[in-house]
Amino acid sequence: MRRKFIKKIKLPNNWAKILCLGVALTLCLKTIKAQQHTDFFTPSPTLNNNRLVPVLITEGTLYTGSMIGLNLLWYKNYAHSSFHFFNDNKEWLQMDKLGHMLTAYTIARITSAAYGWTGINHYKSNEYGTGLAMAYQTNIEIFDGFSSAWGFSLGDMLANCAGASLYLSQESGWNEQRVAMKISFHRTEYSQYRPEVLGSNGLQQTLKDYNGQTYWFAFAIASFLPKGNKVPQWLCLDFGYGAEGMIGGNENPPVTDGEGKSLTFDRYRQFYCSLDVDLTRIQTNSGALKAFLGTISFIKVPMPTLELSRGKLKFHWLYF
């Protein structure tokens, strides 16, 4: 039974991984000496090897180190097998698939921005950033494919492709991100019943408890209106998806409360509509602040929110 639920607790493959990558790249940029007459955070107009080399070294170190770390700290603890596939498309009411999509999208966005900062042209920087995102996600799936406990998930790969394509297609067609992917989180009651799966503390629950995660598609309103409109560039209309009642992947195993009484939870989907702020569109003269806002832009800003679930509408004054 445990084998059915263990796949999605093996690594924090959503926003923690993205934030680590963004912070690492930001720290790398801060260590590079800015050239005279050029603002440090302003993208170089031409290819600047003094910027490119440290970015490549940082990304290569993060990429290689994380792959080696995963193999040594996780995969080596499970038996290896011949390469095989694993169908997990029905697990967690597809919340994990949106996690894969968000991860690929945000890695592509962050790495493309880093390449653009070095002076690589817009088209190539987006290609390289998207390619790195797909390579990273694909390597993890290949590791799964050779593990007897899991397998290569075509559903995960499709989600990875969707996230990377969402980024690249918008840059190619609009030269901007009019629809961004984001995530929000709130703690739930479900982790107490299966802490080994959903997390035993706040940090673990943020990474593992799909009941508290909500994935968002943020539409930059002004970008879809005629030029000269008065809508703030940073204002977004978000549509979100979540799910609750899940303490197992495909189904809920038997659990009891503190008095030993059996508990059952209804598994259900949630749909949301909310306003939001696109942090990358906030005008500021501080290059450092702009870089920081870009790094954390995958986090949904708490706002009043409408929820539709189990056939009923709910209103949240402030939804996380």
N, C-alpha and C positions, 0 to 999 in steps of 0.2 A: 504493500500500500504506500509506503514512504516513497518508493521510487517514482510514483506518479506525481508527487508534489515537489520533489527536490530540485527539479531543473531550474526553476526561476528564483532560487535563493543562492545560486552559486556565486554571483558577483553583483556589485552595485552598478549595473550597466545603464543607468539613466542619468539623472542630473548631477550626482556626485562625481561621476567620471568626467562629465563635461566641464564642471566647475574646476576640477583639478587641472585639466588640460588648459583651460583659459587662464587660470592663475599662473601656471608654469610658463606659458607663452608671454604673459604680461611681465613676469619677473625677468624673463630672458631679455625682453626689449629694454627694460630699464637698465640693464647692465651694459648695454652697448653705448659707446660714446657718440653723441650726436655730432654730425658734421657742422662746421661753421656756416652760418646763414640759413640753416635748415632746422625748423622746429622738430624736436625729437619725435613727436607723435604724428607728424604729418607724413603721409606716404611719400616715398621718394619719387620724383618725376621720371627717373631712369633707374635701371638696375643698379643696386648698391650692394656690392659683395660684403661690405662691412656689416650690413644688416642680414643679408641672405644666409651667410655661413652660420652665424649663431642660431638663427631660426631653424635651419636644417639640422644642426647638431642637437638642439633641444627636442625637436620633434622625433628625430631618430632615436635619441636616448629614451624618451617617453614610450615610444612605440616598442622598441626592443625590450626595455626593462619591464613593461607591463606584460608582454607576451611571456617572457621568461618567468616573471613572478607568478602569473596565472598557472603556468605549467608546474612550477615547483611547489607552490602553496596550495593548489587546488587539485588539478587534474592528476597529479602523481598519486593522490590518495584513492583513486578509483581505477579499477581494472581497465586496460586498454582492449580494443577490439578492432576488427577490420572496419573500414569506413562503411557507415550505414546511415539511413535517414530516420527521422523521428517526427511524427505528426503531433504537434501540440497546439493546433489551431483552435481547439475548443477550450483551452485552458484560460482561467482567470477572466472569462467573458471578453477576451481579446485585449485586455488592458496591457498585457506585456508586449503586444504587437505595436501599440502606440508608443510604448517605451523605446522599442527599437527604432521606430520612425523618428522620434524626437532626438535620440542619440545621434543617428546618422546626419540628420538635418543640422544640428547644432555644431557637431565637429566640423562639418563642411563649412559652415558659416564662420567659425572662429579661425580655422586654418586658412581659409581663403583670404580673410582680412589680414592675417599675418603675412601671407605671400604678397598681397597688394601693398603692404607697408614697406616691403623690401624693394619695390620698384618694378616687380613683374607686372606685365600689363593685365588689365581687368579680365580679359577672356581666359588667359592662361592661369592666372591665380585661382579663378573659380574652378577650372578644370582640375588643377592640382589638389585643391582643397577637397573637392568632391571625391576625387580618386583616393585620397588618403582616408577619408571617412569610410568609403566602401572597403578598402583593403583591411582596415582595422576590424570592422564588423565581420567581414568574411573570415578572417583568421580565427576569430572566436568561434564561429560556426563550424569551422574545420576541426578545431579542437574538440568540439562537441561530437562531431561525426566519428571521431576515433575513440570516444569514451563509451564504455558499455552501459553507463548509467543514463546516457542521453542519446543524441544523434543529431545529424545535420538537419536543421529545420528549414524547409522551403518557405514556410510562413514567415519565419524570422527574416529570411533573406529578401522576401518580397517587401516586407516592412522597411528593411534597410534601404532597398532601392527606392521605395516611395519617398522616404525622408530626404535622401540625397538628391533625388530628382526634383523634389519640391523646391529645394534651394537653387539648384543649377538652372532649372527652367525659368524661374523668375528673374535671375540675373541675366540670362540670355535674352529674354523677351522684354523685360521692363527696366533692366539695369538697377533694380531695387527689390527689396523684399516687401511686397504688399500684403502677403499672408505669412505670418510667422508662427512657428510652433512654440508652445510654452507648457509649463507644468506648474501646478500648485499642490499643496499638501496640508492635511489636517489629521490629527491623531484620532483613532477610532477605538471602539471597545473590543474589536475582534482579536487584536494581537494577544490579549491576555489568555485566550483559549488555546492558541498555538504559537507561543513565543518563539519556538525553534524554527518556525516557518515565516512568521510575520514580524519577528523582531521582539527583543526583550527590553529594549530601551528606545529613547526617542530617535537617536540617529539610525539604528537598525530599522525601526519602523518606517522612517522616511524612505529608506531604500527598498524595503521588502513588502510593506503592507499596501497592496493595490487598492484596498478599500478606501484609503485616505488620499490617494493620488487622483488628480483630475488633469486630463490633457486638453489643451486648448489650441484652437486655430484663431489667431488674432488678425483681423482685417483692418488695415490702416484706412480709415474712412476717407480721408482727403484724397488719397491716391486713386480712388475710384470715381471721384467727382471731377467736373470740369475745372480747368486751371483758373486760379483766381478765387476759388471758394474760400469761405471764411472759417472752415473747420480746422482746428489745430492739427498740425501735421502729426503730432504724437498720439492723438486720440484714436483708439481702436474699438471695434465691436468684436467681441470674442464669442465663439461657440465651443462649448466644452463637452467632454464625455468622461463619465466615471462609472463605477460599479461598486456595489456593497453586498454584504452578506456572504463573502467568500473567505473560507478558512482552509480551502484546498483548491487545487488546480481545476480538475474536472468536476468534482463534487465535494461536498463537505463531509469529512469523517465524523463519527460520533464524538461528542464532547459533553462534559457535565459542568455545572456551576460549583460553587464552593460547598454546597450542601449535597452534592452528588446527584442532582436532578439532571436528566437529559435535556440538552438544548438543541434547538433547530433554528437555522437562519435561512430566510428567503434570499436567494441570489437574484439581484435585479440591476438593471442598467439605469443610468442617470444622464440626463441631457441638460445642458446649461446655456445661458445667454447672459453676457455681462459686458460692461465697459472695461477698458484697460488702457494702459499707457505703454507705448513703444519707447523704451528707454533709449534706443539708438537714435531716435529722432528729436530728442531734447537738445535744444541749442545751448551750447556752452563754449566759452573761450578756453576752457581748461582741457588740454589734450589728455591729461592723466584721468580726469573725471570721465571723459568720453570713452576712453579705453575700458575703464572699470564698468561703466554702464553697459557697454557692449558685451562684456564678459558675463554679466548676470542677467542679460536681457531675456534669457529663456525662462525666467521665473515670472509667473503671472502676478501682477499687482493686485492685492485684495481690493475688491469693489462690491457694491450691491449687485446681487445676482438672482436671476430667476432659475429655478430648477423644475424640470419635468421628470417625474419618476412614478412608476406604478399607477399611471393614469391621472396623477394629480400635480397641480402647480404649487410650488413653494417659493417664498421670497426670503432671501437672506440679506440682512442689512449689510453684512460684511462677510464675504465668503473667501476662505483660504483653500 
